[in-house]
Amino acid sequence: MCDGIGKDHLHLNNNPPQKRKIVYLGICVLCIFASLPFIWHIEVFLRSQTMLLRTVNVLVALYLGTVYVLIIRYIGLSVRNFLVLTGFISLYAVIIITSDGFDKKMHLIEYGLLTYLLFDTLRSRFTVFSVYMLTLLFASLIGVLDEILQYFAPGRSFDLGDIISNITAAVIMLVLVTLVEWLRAGRRTDVNSLDGY
């Protein structure tokens, strides 16, 4: 559980030093760009082995399951938190699973993570409104740069749909951060709490 440090914003990692946050963010961006040359080959391989759908489902389950557990640890378990969070995470899962193509699904996962890392890195330096706007702007710019670089990568192409997926993931994650903070603010007054609060 969070020990009360930085109650204004969601921080699931017990507020590591700013330099470590920047390293995490850098690793995420590096992974996004480093995957450009070979992700298409992985998709072709998985499709040829009829493993693509299973792989996507496992990745979605791991990603959203991890997000769910970390958030519940942060906000506490109550009936209200369980129902609201389960509903939102289920909606996020449906958006990912029903999106067209393997790459759109991967964009919704990787840019969700990128958006959280951007938000967590920027939140200690800017006002709340500025953090939201800068996070959305930087996630969008990284997404556009990703697509421009894909134009020059063999077997890849520039796709406006991927940029839309990137922005969609960023908006979903920012809504989730806001929802989590709202749930956390009401944690101590929730009479249906299951964890002793």
FIMAR-398652 format. One record per residue: x, y, z of N, C-alpha, C, O in turn; residue in three letters. Coordinates in steps of 0.2 Angstrom, whole numbers, plus 2048, in hexadecimal, padded with zeros to 3 digits. Example, Ala and Ser with C-alpha at 12.3 -4.5 7.8 and 13.67 -1.06 7.14 Angstrom:
! residues 2
<<842,7E4,827>,<83E,7EA,827>,<842,7F0,827>,<847,7EF,82A>,ALA> <<840,7F5,823>,<844,7FB,824>,<840,800,827>,<843,806,828>,SER> 
! end
This chain:
! residues 197
<<804,7FA,800>,<800,800,800>,<804,806,800>,<80A,806,802>,MET> <<802,80B,7FE>,<805,812,7FE>,<805,815,805>,<800,814,808>,CYS> <<80A,818,807>,<80B,81A,80E>,<809,821,80F>,<80B,824,814>,ASP> <<805,824,80A>,<803,82B,80B>,<807,830,807>,<806,836,807>,GLY> <<80D,82E,804>,<811,832,800>,<80E,834,7FA>,<80C,830,7F6>,ILE> <<80D,83B,7F8>,<80A,83D,7F2>,<803,83B,7F1>,<802,838,7EB>,GLY> <<7FF,83D,7F5>,<7F8,83A,7F4>,<7F4,83E,7EE>,<7EF,83C,7ED>,LYS> <<7F7,843,7EB>,<7F4,846,7E6>,<7F3,842,7E0>,<7EF,844,7DB>,ASP> <<7F8,83E,7DE>,<7F8,83A,7D8>,<7F9,833,7D9>,<7FC,831,7DE>,HIS> <<7F7,82F,7D4>,<7F8,828,7D4>,<800,826,7D3>,<803,829,7CF>,LEU> <<803,822,7D8>,<809,820,7D7>,<809,819,7DA>,<809,818,7E0>,HIS> <<80A,814,7D6>,<809,80D,7D8>,<810,80A,7DA>,<810,805,7DC>,LEU> <<815,80E,7D9>,<81C,80B,7DA>,<81F,80F,7E0>,<825,80F,7E1>,ASN> <<81B,810,7E5>,<81D,813,7EC>,<822,819,7EA>,<827,81A,7EE>,ASN> <<821,81D,7E5>,<824,823,7E4>,<82C,823,7E4>,<830,825,7E8>,ASN> <<82E,81F,7DF>,<836,81E,7DE>,<839,825,7DC>,<835,82A,7DA>,PRO> <<83F,826,7DD>,<842,82C,7DC>,<841,82E,7D4>,<840,82A,7D0>,PRO> <<841,835,7D3>,<83F,837,7CC>,<844,834,7C7>,<842,833,7C1>,GLN> <<84A,833,7C9>,<84F,831,7C4>,<84D,82A,7C2>,<84D,828,7BC>,LYS> <<84B,826,7C6>,<848,81F,7C5>,<842,81F,7C0>,<841,81B,7BC>,ARG> <<83E,824,7C2>,<838,824,7BD>,<83A,826,7B6>,<837,823,7B1>,LYS> <<83F,82A,7B5>,<841,82C,7AF>,<844,826,7AB>,<843,825,7A5>,ILE> <<848,822,7AF>,<84B,81C,7AC>,<845,817,7AA>,<846,815,7A4>,VAL> <<840,816,7AE>,<83A,812,7AC>,<837,815,7A6>,<836,811,7A1>,TYR> <<836,81B,7A5>,<833,81E,79F>,<837,81D,799>,<835,81C,794>,LEU> <<83E,81E,79A>,<843,81E,795>,<843,816,792>,<843,815,78C>,GLY> <<842,812,797>,<842,80B,795>,<83C,809,791>,<83C,805,78C>,ILE> <<836,80C,793>,<830,80A,78F>,<831,80D,788>,<82F,80A,783>,CYS> <<833,814,788>,<833,817,781>,<838,813,77D>,<837,812,777>,VAL> <<83E,811,77F>,<843,80D,77C>,<840,806,779>,<841,804,774>,LEU> <<83C,803,77D>,<839,7FD,77B>,<834,7FE,776>,<834,7FA,771>,CYS> <<830,803,776>,<82C,805,770>,<82F,806,76A>,<82D,803,765>,ILE> <<835,80A,76A>,<839,80B,764>,<83D,805,762>,<83E,804,75C>,PHE> <<840,801,767>,<844,7FC,765>,<840,7F6,762>,<843,7F2,75E>,ALA> <<839,7F5,763>,<835,7F0,761>,<834,7F1,759>,<831,7EC,756>,SER> <<835,7F7,757>,<833,7F9,750>,<835,7F4,74B>,<831,7F1,747>,LEU> <<83C,7F2,74B>,<83E,7ED,745>,<83B,7E6,745>,<83B,7E3,740>,PRO> <<83A,7E4,74B>,<838,7DD,74C>,<831,7DB,74E>,<82F,7D5,74E>,PHE> <<82D,7DF,750>,<826,7DE,753>,<822,7DB,74D>,<81E,7D6,74F>,ILE> <<823,7DD,747>,<81F,7DA,741>,<821,7D3,740>,<81C,7CF,73F>,TRP> <<827,7D1,741>,<829,7CA,740>,<826,7C6,746>,<824,7C0,745>,HIS> <<826,7C9,74C>,<822,7C5,751>,<81B,7C4,750>,<818,7BE,751>,ILE> <<818,7C9,74D>,<811,7C8,74C>,<810,7C3,746>,<80B,7BE,747>,GLU> <<814,7C3,741>,<813,7BE,73C>,<815,7B7,73E>,<811,7B2,73D>,VAL> <<81A,7B6,743>,<81B,7B0,746>,<815,7AD,74A>,<813,7A7,749>,PHE> <<813,7B1,74E>,<80D,7AF,752>,<807,7AD,74E>,<803,7A9,750>,LEU> <<806,7B1,749>,<800,7B0,745>,<801,7A9,741>,<7FC,7A5,740>,ARG> <<807,7A8,73F>,<809,7A1,73B>,<808,79B,740>,<806,796,73E>,SER> <<809,79C,746>,<808,797,74B>,<801,797,74F>,<800,793,753>,GLN> <<7FD,79B,74C>,<7F6,79C,74F>,<7F6,79D,756>,<7F2,79B,75A>,THR> <<7FB,7A1,758>,<7FC,7A3,75F>,<7FA,7AA,761>,<7FB,7AD,766>,MET> <<7F9,7AE,75B>,<7F8,7B5,75C>,<7F2,7B7,761>,<7F4,7BB,765>,LEU> <<7ED,7B4,760>,<7E7,7B6,765>,<7E8,7B4,76C>,<7E7,7B8,770>,LEU> <<7EB,7AE,76D>,<7ED,7AC,774>,<7F2,7B1,777>,<7F2,7B3,77D>,ARG> <<7F7,7B3,773>,<7FC,7B7,775>,<7FA,7BE,777>,<7FB,7C1,77C>,THR> <<7F5,7C1,773>,<7F2,7C7,774>,<7EE,7C7,77B>,<7EE,7CB,77F>,VAL> <<7EA,7C1,77C>,<7E6,7C1,782>,<7EA,7C0,788>,<7E9,7C3,78D>,ASN> <<7F0,7BC,787>,<7F4,7BC,78D>,<7F7,7C3,78F>,<7F8,7C5,795>,VAL> <<7FA,7C6,78A>,<7FD,7CD,78B>,<7F8,7D2,78E>,<7F9,7D5,793>,LEU> <<7F1,7D2,78C>,<7EC,7D6,78E>,<7EB,7D4,796>,<7EA,7D8,79A>,VAL> <<7EA,7CE,797>,<7E9,7CB,79E>,<7EE,7CD,7A2>,<7ED,7CF,7A8>,ALA> <<7F5,7CC,7A0>,<7FA,7CE,7A5>,<7FB,7D5,7A6>,<7FB,7D8,7AC>,LEU> <<7FA,7D9,7A1>,<7FA,7E1,7A1>,<7F5,7E3,7A6>,<7F6,7E7,7AB>,TYR> <<7EE,7E2,7A4>,<7E9,7E4,7A8>,<7E8,7E1,7AF>,<7E6,7E4,7B4>,LEU> <<7EA,7DB,7B0>,<7EA,7D8,7B6>,<7EF,7DB,7BB>,<7EE,7DC,7C1>,GLY> <<7F5,7DC,7B8>,<7FA,7E0,7BC>,<7F8,7E7,7BE>,<7F9,7E9,7C4>,THR> <<7F5,7EB,7B9>,<7F2,7F1,7BB>,<7ED,7F1,7C0>,<7ED,7F5,7C5>,VAL> <<7E9,7EC,7C0>,<7E3,7EB,7C5>,<7E6,7EA,7CC>,<7E4,7ED,7D0>,TYR> <<7EA,7E5,7CC>,<7ED,7E3,7D3>,<7F1,7E9,7D6>,<7F0,7EB,7DC>,VAL> <<7F5,7ED,7D2>,<7F8,7F3,7D5>,<7F4,7F8,7D7>,<7F5,7FB,7DC>,LEU> <<7EE,7F9,7D3>,<7EA,7FE,7D5>,<7E6,7FC,7DB>,<7E5,801,7E0>,ILE> <<7E4,7F6,7DC>,<7E0,7F4,7E2>,<7E5,7F5,7E8>,<7E3,7F6,7ED>,ILE> <<7EB,7F3,7E7>,<7F0,7F4,7ED>,<7F0,7FB,7EF>,<7F1,7FD,7F5>,ARG> <<7F0,800,7EA>,<7F1,807,7EB>,<7EA,80A,7EE>,<7EB,80E,7F3>,TYR> <<7E4,808,7EC>,<7DE,80B,7EE>,<7DB,808,7F3>,<7D6,80A,7F7>,ILE> <<7DC,801,7F4>,<7D9,7FD,7F9>,<7D3,7F9,7F6>,<7D0,7FC,7F1>,GLY> <<7D1,7F4,7F9>,<7CC,7F0,7F6>,<7C6,7F1,7FA>,<7C5,7F1,800>,LEU> <<7C1,7F4,7F6>,<7BA,7F5,7F9>,<7B5,7F3,7F3>,<7B7,7F2,7EE>,SER> <<7AF,7F2,7F5>,<7AA,7F0,7F0>,<7AA,7F5,7EB>,<7AA,7F3,7E5>,VAL> <<7A9,7FC,7EC>,<7A9,801,7E7>,<7AF,801,7E3>,<7AF,801,7DD>,ARG> <<7B5,800,7E6>,<7BB,800,7E2>,<7BC,7FA,7DD>,<7BD,7FB,7D7>,ASN> <<7BA,7F4,7E0>,<7BA,7EE,7DC>,<7B5,7EF,7D6>,<7B7,7ED,7D0>,PHE> <<7AF,7F1,7D7>,<7AA,7F2,7D2>,<7AC,7F7,7CC>,<7AC,7F6,7C6>,LEU> <<7AE,7FD,7CF>,<7B0,802,7CA>,<7B6,800,7C6>,<7B6,801,7C0>,VAL> <<7BB,7FE,7C9>,<7C1,7FC,7C6>,<7C1,7F6,7C1>,<7C3,7F6,7BC>,LEU> <<7BD,7F1,7C4>,<7BB,7EB,7BF>,<7B8,7EE,7B9>,<7B9,7EB,7B4>,THR> <<7B3,7F2,7BA>,<7AF,7F5,7B4>,<7B4,7F8,7AF>,<7B4,7F7,7A9>,GLY> <<7B8,7FD,7B2>,<7BD,800,7AD>,<7C2,7FC,7AA>,<7C3,7FD,7A4>,PHE> <<7C5,7F8,7AE>,<7CA,7F3,7AB>,<7C7,7EF,7A6>,<7CA,7ED,7A1>,ILE> <<7C1,7EC,7A7>,<7BD,7E8,7A2>,<7BC,7EC,79C>,<7BD,7E9,796>,SER> <<7BA,7F2,79C>,<7B9,7F6,796>,<7C0,7F7,792>,<7C0,7F7,78C>,LEU> <<7C5,7F8,796>,<7CC,7F9,793>,<7CE,7F3,78F>,<7D0,7F3,78A>,TYR> <<7CC,7ED,793>,<7CE,7E6,78F>,<7CA,7E6,789>,<7CC,7E3,784>,ALA> <<7C3,7E7,789>,<7BF,7E7,783>,<7C2,7EB,77D>,<7C2,7E9,778>,VAL> <<7C4,7F1,77F>,<7C7,7F6,77A>,<7CD,7F3,777>,<7CE,7F3,771>,ILE> <<7D1,7F0,77B>,<7D7,7ED,778>,<7D6,7E7,774>,<7D8,7E7,76E>,ILE> <<7D2,7E2,777>,<7D0,7DC,773>,<7CD,7DD,76D>,<7CE,7DA,768>,ILE> <<7C8,7E2,76D>,<7C4,7E3,767>,<7C7,7E8,761>,<7C5,7E9,75C>,THR> <<7CD,7EB,763>,<7D0,7EF,75E>,<7D3,7EB,759>,<7D5,7E5,759>,SER> <<7D4,7EE,753>,<7D6,7EA,74D>,<7DD,7E9,74D>,<7E1,7EE,74E>,ASP> <<7DF,7E3,74C>,<7E6,7E2,74B>,<7EB,7E1,751>,<7E9,7E4,756>,GLY> <<7F0,7DD,750>,<7F4,7DC,756>,<7F8,7E2,758>,<7F9,7E4,75E>,PHE> <<7FA,7E6,753>,<7FE,7ED,755>,<7F9,7F2,758>,<7FC,7F5,75D>,ASP> <<7F3,7F2,757>,<7EF,7F7,75A>,<7EE,7F4,762>,<7EE,7F9,766>,LYS> <<7ED,7EE,763>,<7ED,7EB,769>,<7F3,7ED,76D>,<7F3,7EF,773>,LYS> <<7F9,7EC,76A>,<7FF,7ED,76D>,<800,7F5,76F>,<803,7F7,774>,MET> <<7FE,7F9,76A>,<7FE,800,76C>,<7FA,802,772>,<7FC,806,776>,HIS> <<7F4,7FF,772>,<7F0,801,778>,<7F3,7FE,77F>,<7F2,802,784>,LEU> <<7F7,7F9,77F>,<7FA,7F7,785>,<801,7FB,786>,<801,7FE,78B>,ILE> <<805,7FC,781>,<80B,7FF,782>,<80A,807,783>,<80E,80A,787>,GLU> <<806,80A,780>,<805,811,781>,<801,812,788>,<801,818,78A>,TYR> <<7FD,80D,78A>,<7FA,80E,791>,<7FF,80E,796>,<7FF,813,79A>,GLY> <<804,80A,796>,<80A,80A,79A>,<80E,810,799>,<810,813,79E>,LEU> <<80F,812,793>,<813,818,792>,<810,81E,795>,<813,822,798>,LEU> <<809,81F,795>,<806,824,797>,<806,824,79F>,<807,82A,7A2>,THR> <<805,81F,7A2>,<806,81F,7A9>,<80D,821,7AB>,<80E,825,7B0>,TYR> <<812,81E,7A8>,<819,820,7AA>,<81A,828,7A9>,<81E,82B,7AD>,LEU> <<818,82A,7A3>,<818,831,7A2>,<815,835,7A8>,<818,83A,7AA>,LEU> <<80F,833,7A9>,<80B,837,7AE>,<80F,837,7B5>,<80F,83C,7B8>,PHE> <<811,831,7B7>,<815,830,7BD>,<81B,834,7BD>,<81D,837,7C3>,ASP> <<81F,835,7B8>,<825,839,7B7>,<823,840,7B8>,<827,844,7BB>,THR> <<81E,842,7B5>,<81D,84A,7B4>,<819,84C,7BA>,<819,852,7BB>,LEU> <<816,848,7BE>,<811,84B,7C3>,<814,84E,7C9>,<811,853,7CC>,ARG> <<81A,84D,7CA>,<81E,851,7CF>,<820,858,7CD>,<823,85C,7D1>,SER> <<820,859,7C7>,<823,85F,7C4>,<81E,864,7C2>,<820,86A,7C1>,ARG> <<818,862,7C1>,<813,867,7BE>,<80C,867,7C1>,<80B,862,7C5>,PHE> <<808,86B,7C0>,<801,86B,7C3>,<7FD,866,7C0>,<7FF,863,7BB>,THR> <<7F8,864,7C3>,<7F4,85E,7C1>,<7F2,85F,7BA>,<7F3,85A,7B6>,VAL> <<7EF,864,7B8>,<7ED,865,7B1>,<7F2,865,7AC>,<7F2,862,7A7>,PHE> <<7F8,868,7AE>,<7FE,868,7A9>,<800,861,7A8>,<802,85F,7A3>,SER> <<800,85D,7AE>,<803,856,7AD>,<7FE,852,7A8>,<801,84E,7A4>,VAL> <<7F8,853,7A9>,<7F3,84F,7A4>,<7F5,851,79D>,<7F5,84D,799>,TYR> <<7F5,858,79C>,<7F6,85A,795>,<7FD,858,792>,<7FD,856,78D>,MET> <<802,859,796>,<809,857,794>,<809,84F,793>,<80D,84D,78E>,LEU> <<806,84C,797>,<806,844,796>,<803,842,790>,<806,83E,78C>,THR> <<7FD,845,78E>,<7FA,844,788>,<7FE,846,782>,<7FE,843,77D>,LEU> <<801,84C,783>,<805,84F,77D>,<80B,84A,77C>,<80C,848,776>,LEU> <<80F,849,781>,<815,845,780>,<813,83E,77D>,<817,83B,779>,PHE> <<80E,83A,780>,<80C,834,77E>,<80A,834,776>,<80C,830,773>,ALA> <<806,839,775>,<804,83A,76D>,<80A,83B,769>,<80B,838,764>,SER> <<80F,83F,76B>,<815,841,767>,<819,83B,766>,<81C,839,761>,LEU> <<81A,837,76C>,<81E,831,76B>,<81B,82C,766>,<81E,828,763>,ILE> <<814,82C,767>,<810,827,762>,<811,829,75B>,<812,825,756>,GLY> <<811,830,75A>,<812,832,753>,<819,831,750>,<81A,82E,74B>,VAL> <<81E,832,755>,<825,830,753>,<826,829,751>,<829,827,74D>,LEU> <<822,825,756>,<822,81D,755>,<820,81C,74E>,<822,817,74A>,ASP> <<81A,81F,74C>,<817,81D,745>,<81C,820,73F>,<81C,81D,73A>,GLU> <<81F,826,740>,<824,828,73B>,<829,823,73A>,<82B,822,735>,ILE> <<82C,821,740>,<832,81C,73F>,<82F,816,73C>,<833,812,739>,LEU> <<829,814,73D>,<826,80D,73A>,<826,80E,733>,<827,809,72F>,GLN> <<825,814,730>,<825,815,729>,<82B,813,726>,<82B,811,720>,TYR> <<831,814,729>,<837,812,726>,<83A,80B,728>,<83F,809,726>,PHE> <<836,807,72C>,<838,801,72E>,<835,7FC,729>,<82F,7FC,727>,ALA> <<839,7F7,728>,<837,7F1,723>,<831,7EE,726>,<831,7EC,72B>,PRO> <<82C,7ED,721>,<826,7E9,723>,<821,7ED,728>,<81C,7EA,72A>,GLY> <<822,7F3,729>,<81E,7F8,72D>,<81C,7FD,729>,<81E,7FF,723>,ARG> <<817,801,72B>,<814,807,728>,<811,80C,72D>,<810,80A,732>,SER> <<811,812,72A>,<80E,817,72E>,<806,816,72F>,<803,815,729>,PHE> <<803,816,734>,<7FC,814,735>,<7F9,819,73A>,<7FA,819,740>,ASP> <<7F4,81D,737>,<7F1,822,73B>,<7ED,81F,741>,<7EC,821,746>,LEU> <<7EA,818,73F>,<7E7,815,744>,<7EB,813,74B>,<7E8,813,750>,GLY> <<7F1,812,74A>,<7F6,811,74F>,<7F6,817,754>,<7F7,817,75A>,ASP> <<7F7,81D,750>,<7F7,823,754>,<7F1,824,758>,<7F1,826,75E>,ILE> <<7EB,822,755>,<7E5,823,759>,<7E5,81E,75F>,<7E2,81F,764>,ILE> <<7E7,818,75E>,<7E8,813,763>,<7EC,816,769>,<7EB,815,76F>,SER> <<7F2,819,767>,<7F6,81C,76C>,<7F3,821,770>,<7F3,821,776>,ASN> <<7EF,826,76D>,<7EC,82B,770>,<7E6,828,775>,<7E5,82A,77A>,ILE> <<7E3,823,772>,<7DD,820,776>,<7E0,81C,77C>,<7DD,81D,781>,THR> <<7E6,819,77C>,<7E9,816,781>,<7EB,81B,787>,<7EA,81A,78D>,ALA> <<7ED,821,784>,<7EF,826,789>,<7E9,829,78C>,<7E9,82A,792>,ALA> <<7E4,82A,789>,<7DE,82D,78C>,<7DB,828,791>,<7D9,82A,796>,VAL> <<7DB,822,78F>,<7D8,81C,794>,<7DC,81C,79A>,<7DA,81C,79F>,ILE> <<7E3,81D,799>,<7E7,81C,79F>,<7E6,823,7A4>,<7E6,822,7AA>,MET> <<7E6,828,7A1>,<7E5,82E,7A4>,<7DE,82E,7A8>,<7DD,831,7AE>,LEU> <<7D9,82C,7A5>,<7D2,82B,7A8>,<7D3,826,7AE>,<7D0,827,7B3>,VAL> <<7D7,820,7AD>,<7D8,81C,7B2>,<7DB,81F,7B8>,<7DA,81D,7BE>,LEU> <<7E1,823,7B7>,<7E4,826,7BC>,<7DF,82B,7C0>,<7DF,82B,7C6>,VAL> <<7DB,82E,7BD>,<7D6,833,7C0>,<7D1,82F,7C4>,<7D0,830,7CA>,THR> <<7CF,829,7C1>,<7CA,825,7C4>,<7CD,822,7CB>,<7CA,822,7D0>,LEU> <<7D3,820,7CA>,<7D7,81D,7D0>,<7D7,822,7D6>,<7D6,820,7DC>,VAL> <<7D9,828,7D4>,<7DA,82D,7D9>,<7D3,82F,7DC>,<7D3,830,7E2>,GLU> <<7CE,82F,7D8>,<7C7,830,7DB>,<7C5,82A,7E0>,<7C3,82C,7E5>,TRP> <<7C7,824,7DE>,<7C5,81E,7E2>,<7C9,81F,7E9>,<7C7,81D,7EE>,LEU> <<7D0,821,7E8>,<7D4,821,7EE>,<7D2,826,7F3>,<7D2,826,7F9>,ARG> <<7CF,82C,7F0>,<7CD,831,7F4>,<7C7,82F,7F8>,<7C6,832,7FE>,ALA> <<7C3,82B,7F6>,<7BD,828,7FA>,<7BE,822,7FE>,<7BA,820,801>,GLY> <<7C4,820,7FE>,<7C6,819,801>,<7C4,819,808>,<7C2,815,80B>,ARG> <<7C6,81E,80C>,<7C6,81E,813>,<7BE,820,815>,<7BD,81F,81B>,ARG> <<7BA,822,811>,<7B3,823,813>,<7AE,81D,810>,<7A8,81E,811>,THR> <<7B1,818,80D>,<7AD,813,80A>,<7AB,80E,80F>,<7AF,80B,812>,ASP> <<7A5,80E,811>,<7A2,809,816>,<7A2,802,814>,<7A1,7FE,818>,VAL> <<7A3,801,80D>,<7A3,7FA,80B>,<7AA,7F7,80A>,<7AB,7F2,807>,ASN> <<7AF,7FA,80E>,<7B6,7F8,80D>,<7B7,7F1,80F>,<7B4,7EE,814>,SER> <<7BB,7ED,80B>,<7BC,7E6,80C>,<7C3,7E5,810>,<7C5,7E0,812>,LEU> <<7C7,7EB,810>,<7CE,7EA,812>,<7CF,7EE,819>,<7D5,7EF,81B>,ASP> <<7CA,7EF,81D>,<7CB,7F2,823>,<7CB,7FA,824>,<7CB,7FD,829>,GLY> <<7CA,7FD,81E>,<7CA,805,81E>,<7C3,807,81F>,<7C2,80D,820>,TYR> 
! end
